[in-house]
Amino acid sequence: MPGVSPPNNEDNLLSLALILAKTANGTLLPLNVLSDRDRTVSPEARIQQQQLLAKAETIAHSANAKVKTIGRVDDEIDRGIVRTALEQDASLVVCGWRGYSTYQDSFFGSTIDNVALQLPIPVLIARFVQPIANTARVFLAVTKRQALSEEFEQTLRIAKMLANELKTSLEVLVVVSKKQTQLSPQELAQISRDLPIGQAQGNTIKEVSQKVYKNDLLLLPVKTAEARIRNRSAVGTLPEAIARSHENISVVVIHFPLSS
């Protein structure tokens, strides 16, 4: 289920969601939420909402995908997204991201934080700096702990889907801290039998920064335990640091819920 926002990201978010929905033989649920908390929603806003959703529906039909558009008015944008996802029994949500948190976000949480931390399903948080069709490589970077986690299988499946549909290569990198030992050949075979996985030892941000290229689609999984309590964003500090230092790279953060 893609939230149709922000404007500059709409086409790429829709393309990303289309790839995942079609590959899984699912239904695409383009969603646009208008807030009426401070004032009544204007007719102009309603018309714009209808136009956005009509465009999304046309694109989905042209790709022969099952689609159900949803226009909603709610007191808060994040609540509208969460409620719709639960009502429609969505299996995954796609949201747009600017690539950084504001000062206000760090205290009160952003719309993305509120959505990701409340939903019991994965949320893909995407920042695109170029058309997704221009992707030259899908690059999945994980820590050793993430590679051995129960979520890694789903993370790798998403990466393979994207690489296959975008007709591009997939590279997987496991970054091991200096205090850890690298994964053994047996461990590597257990987590991926059909795809070679590279390893690097050192600082994750530094290692990823040295290996990512301009036309890559960088995938970064995250699972933010007690993020709100610790004043951490749902995106996580590591993905945000990488996104800030590489403003010319498209990034998709795969946020997993605590219950997964």
C-alpha positions, 0 to 999 in steps of 0.5 A: 500500500503506497501513500501517495506523497510527497509530490516529487516522489509519487511516480517512483513510490508507485513504481516501487509498490507496483513491482512488489504487488505484482511480483507477490500477485497482490493488490496495489492500494494507492492511498492519499490522506487529507487532514481536517484537524485544523480546518475543513478540507477544501473542494480544491484539495478533494479534486487534487486527491481524486486526480492523484488517485486517478493517475495512480489507477491508470498507471496500475491498469497499464501495468496489468496490476490489481488496484484499489485506490483509497482517498481518505479524510482523517484528523491526522495523516499518520492515523489515516495511513495506519487505520487504512492499512489495518482496515485493508489488511495490508501486508506492506506499506510504502512511504516517501521520505526526504532523507533526514529528520527535522529538529521538530521530528526529533522531539515529536516524531514525524509522520513516518515515525508514527506510521512505522512504529504503530504498524505490525507490518513492514514499512518501506521508507523510500527517498528517490533522487532519480527515476527508479527505472534508471537504477543500475544496481540494487545494493543491499547492505546489512550488519552481521546481526541483521544477516543472521536475523529472522527478517533477513530472508524477507529482506533478501526476497525484496532485494531480489524482486527489485533487481529482477523487475528492474533488470539489474544486478544485485549486490549484498554486503555484510558489514562486520564490526572490528570486534566481530568475526566474519561469517563462516562459509557455512553461515553464508550458505545458510542465509543465501545458497544462490547468491554470493554475499560479500563481507567487509570489516569496519565501520558500517557507514564508512564501508557502505559509503566506499562501495555505493555508486550514484545510480545504485538503489541502496537498501537498508533494513532496520528494526527500531526497538523502543525507538520513541522512548529513546528519541530515535526515528523509525528510519534509524540513525545509520540509514539517516547518516548514510542518506545525509552524506549521499544526497545523490543516492536513492535509498529504501529503508526496510523497517520491520515491526517489533512483532515480526 
